[in-house]
Amino acid sequence: MKFGICTGYENAWLLKTLGYDYIELNLSALAAMNEQEFAACHAELQKAGLPAEAANVFFPAEIRLTGPDVDENRMISYTEHALSRASLLGIRVVVLGSSRSRNIPEGFDPEKAYRQFLHALRLCGDIAARYGMVIAIEPLHFPESNLINRVSDGLKAAHDAAHPAVRTLADLWHMYCEAEPFSVIAGSSGELVHMHIASPDRRYPFKEDGTDYAAFRAALAACSYDARISIEGKTDDFETDAQRSLAFLKTLSKAHGPTACE
């Protein structure tokens, strides 16, 4: 099991010092950088010696995946640019949450929006595959999103997209908001490619934060999950909480031996 944090590249050196395996960056932010800014990001990661194996925030809000304003050429152009940069940093998993891009506009046909979303997944999956990456659909709780709210929805969408570079993510905070049981992780049969973790109040995870970690460990063991888990939450003391959380997260990987889950 590998552990990382969703944060800016300026924290890469600290994460490396604390013992994290990777950093999860913001893909939209990477895509928006000018050449000098991106070069500085690349250099900082190389200096820290910490790989950027994952990225989240796939699309900026102005690029629509559903509704009447979808611009397929713009979507493809952006994805090509963003993933070409991601590939230079060694990113392997790109998380597609992007609620403002995928949310179904009021009055728009939900079934048509779902078909549009699947089409977008396939188009982006083609580009991701060329760069050796996998797209992880991120279920987002309602009302943050009105499309793909639960891990079970994400698993279905990945199945319906039927693309080898399109898989699913489980985010413990969104699962908590949706009251979705860990049994959906246990029964995922290796279809989960990435995870986000936070406490029920969306802070850094600790043993006594109110999450049933015994059930979570059992679910990880049941599906033989052994890929990556990224912290995505709030903190008032980044260094202290990152250090404490990592010590706790490492106990999760002791639930089972290594497997070829990814």
C-alpha positions in Angstrom: 0.0 0.0 0.0 1.2 3.5 -0.9 0.2 6.7 1.0 0.1 10.3 -0.2 -1.5 13.6 0.4 -3.5 15.9 -2.0 -1.5 19.1 -1.7 0.7 21.5 -3.7 4.1 20.6 -5.0 5.7 23.1 -2.6 5.1 20.5 0.1 6.8 17.7 -1.7 10.1 17.9 0.3 8.2 17.8 3.6 6.1 14.7 2.5 9.3 12.9 1.4 10.9 13.7 4.8 7.9 12.4 6.7 8.0 9.1 4.7 5.1 9.5 2.3 5.3 7.5 -0.9 3.9 10.1 -3.4 2.1 13.4 -3.7 -1.3 13.9 -5.4 -1.4 17.2 -7.4 -4.2 19.3 -8.8 -4.4 18.5 -12.6 -6.3 21.7 -13.5 -3.6 23.8 -11.7 -0.8 21.9 -13.6 -2.6 22.5 -16.9 -3.0 26.3 -16.1 0.7 26.9 -15.3 2.8 28.7 -17.8 6.0 27.0 -19.0 8.2 28.6 -16.3 5.8 27.7 -13.5 5.5 24.1 -14.7 9.3 23.8 -15.0 9.6 25.0 -11.4 7.1 22.4 -10.3 8.9 19.7 -12.2 12.3 20.8 -10.7 10.9 20.9 -7.1 9.5 17.3 -7.4 12.8 16.1 -8.8 14.8 17.9 -6.0 12.5 16.3 -3.3 12.7 12.9 -4.9 9.0 12.3 -4.4 6.9 11.0 -7.3 3.7 12.6 -8.2 1.8 9.4 -8.9 -1.7 10.8 -8.8 -3.6 14.0 -9.7 -7.1 15.2 -8.9 -9.4 18.1 -10.0 -9.3 16.8 -13.6 -11.3 19.5 -15.3 -11.8 23.3 -14.7 -15.4 24.3 -14.3 -15.6 26.0 -17.7 -15.2 22.7 -19.5 -18.5 20.9 -19.6 -18.9 17.2 -19.7 -22.8 17.2 -19.7 -25.5 19.5 -20.9 -26.1 21.6 -24.0 -22.7 23.4 -23.8 -20.4 20.4 -24.2 -17.5 21.3 -26.6 -15.9 17.9 -27.4 -12.9 19.5 -29.2 -12.2 21.7 -26.3 -12.5 18.8 -23.9 -10.0 16.7 -26.0 -7.6 19.6 -26.4 -7.5 20.3 -22.7 -7.1 16.6 -21.8 -4.3 16.2 -24.2 -2.5 19.2 -22.8 -3.1 18.3 -19.1 -2.2 14.6 -19.4 0.9 15.3 -21.5 2.2 17.5 -18.6 1.0 14.9 -16.0 3.0 12.2 -17.9 6.2 14.3 -17.5 5.7 14.1 -13.7 5.1 10.4 -13.7 1.4 10.6 -12.8 -0.3 7.2 -13.2 -3.8 7.9 -11.8 -6.0 10.9 -12.7 -9.1 11.5 -10.6 -12.2 12.7 -12.3 -14.4 14.4 -9.7 -14.9 17.9 -11.3 -18.5 18.3 -10.1 -19.0 21.6 -11.8 -18.0 20.1 -15.1 -20.1 17.0 -14.9 -23.2 18.1 -13.0 -26.4 17.8 -14.9 -27.9 21.3 -15.7 -31.4 22.0 -14.4 -34.0 20.7 -16.8 -31.6 18.6 -18.8 -32.4 15.0 -19.5 -30.5 12.9 -16.9 -30.2 9.9 -19.2 -28.7 11.9 -22.0 -26.3 13.5 -19.5 -25.2 10.1 -18.3 -24.6 9.0 -21.9 -22.6 12.2 -22.4 -20.5 11.5 -19.3 -19.8 7.9 -20.5 -18.7 9.4 -23.9 -16.4 11.8 -22.2 -14.9 9.0 -20.1 -14.1 7.0 -23.3 -12.6 10.0 -25.1 -10.4 10.9 -22.1 -9.7 7.2 -21.5 -8.2 6.9 -25.0 -5.8 9.8 -24.2 -5.0 8.5 -20.7 -4.2 5.0 -22.2 -1.7 6.6 -24.6 0.2 8.1 -21.7 0.0 4.9 -19.6 -2.5 6.4 -17.1 -5.8 5.3 -15.6 -8.8 7.6 -15.0 -10.5 7.1 -11.6 -14.1 8.2 -11.5 -14.7 10.0 -8.2 -18.2 9.6 -6.7 -19.2 12.8 -5.0 -22.0 13.0 -2.5 -25.3 14.8 -3.2 -25.7 17.8 -3.4 -22.1 18.4 -4.3 -22.8 16.5 -7.4 -26.1 15.2 -9.0 -24.3 12.6 -11.1 -22.3 9.6 -9.7 -22.8 10.0 -5.9 -21.9 6.6 -4.5 -19.1 4.2 -5.1 -21.7 1.7 -6.4 -22.6 4.4 -9.0 -18.9 4.8 -9.9 -18.5 1.1 -10.4 -21.5 1.0 -12.7 -20.3 4.0 -14.7 -16.9 2.3 -15.2 -18.6 -0.9 -16.3 -20.8 1.0 -18.7 -17.9 3.0 -20.1 -16.2 -0.3 -20.8 -12.8 1.2 -21.3 -9.6 -0.4 -19.9 -8.3 3.0 -18.8 -11.4 4.0 -16.8 -11.8 2.7 -13.3 -13.3 3.9 -10.0 -12.2 5.7 -6.8 -13.6 5.3 -3.2 -13.5 8.5 -1.1 -14.2 7.7 2.6 -15.6 11.2 3.3 -18.1 11.1 0.4 -19.0 7.6 1.5 -19.7 8.9 5.0 -21.9 11.7 3.6 -23.9 9.2 1.5 -24.0 6.7 4.4 -22.6 4.1 2.0 -21.3 1.0 3.8 -17.7 -0.3 3.4 -19.2 -3.6 2.0 -19.3 -1.9 -1.4 -15.5 -1.7 -1.2 -15.3 -5.3 0.0 -17.3 -6.4 -3.0 -15.5 -4.3 -5.6 -13.5 -7.3 -7.0 -10.4 -5.2 -7.8 -12.3 -2.5 -9.7 -11.1 0.3 -7.4 -7.9 1.8 -8.6 -7.4 4.6 -6.0 -8.8 5.9 -2.7 -9.1 9.2 -0.8 -9.4 9.3 2.9 -10.5 11.9 5.5 -12.4 11.8 8.9 -16.2 12.4 9.0 -15.5 16.1 9.5 -13.2 16.0 6.5 -10.0 16.4 8.5 -6.8 14.3 8.5 -7.6 10.7 9.5 -6.7 9.4 13.0 -7.6 6.2 14.8 -10.4 7.8 17.0 -12.0 10.1 14.5 -15.3 8.3 14.4 -14.7 6.1 11.4 -15.2 2.3 11.8 -11.6 1.5 10.7 -12.0 -2.1 11.7 -14.7 -2.5 9.0 -12.6 -0.5 6.5 -9.6 -2.8 7.1 -11.8 -5.8 6.6 -13.1 -4.3 3.3 -9.5 -3.7 2.1 -8.6 -7.2 2.9 -11.8 -8.6 1.2 -11.0 -6.9 -2.1 -7.2 -7.3 -1.8 -6.8 -3.5 -2.3 -3.1 -2.7 -2.2 -2.7 0.4 -4.4 -2.8 4.1 -3.2 -4.6 6.0 -0.5 -4.4 9.8 -0.5 -5.4 12.1 2.4 -7.8 14.7 1.1 -8.9 16.8 4.1 -8.4 19.9 6.2 -5.7 20.5 8.8 -4.6 23.3 11.1 -1.1 21.9 11.4 0.0 20.3 8.2 3.3 18.8 9.4 2.1 17.5 12.7 -1.1 16.0 11.3 0.6 14.6 8.2 3.1 12.8 10.5 0.4 11.4 12.8 -1.9 10.4 10.0 0.9 8.5 8.2 1.7 6.4 11.3 -2.0 5.5 11.6 -2.5 4.8 7.9 0.4 2.3 7.9 -1.6 0.2 10.2 -4.2 -0.2 7.5 -1.7 -1.9 5.2 -1.1 -4.6 7.8 -4.6 -5.9 7.2 -3.4 -8.2 4.4 -0.3 -9.1 2.5 0.7 -7.5 -0.8 -1.4 -8.3 -3.9 -1.6 -7.3 -7.5 -4.7 -5.2 -7.1 -3.8 -2.5 -9.5 
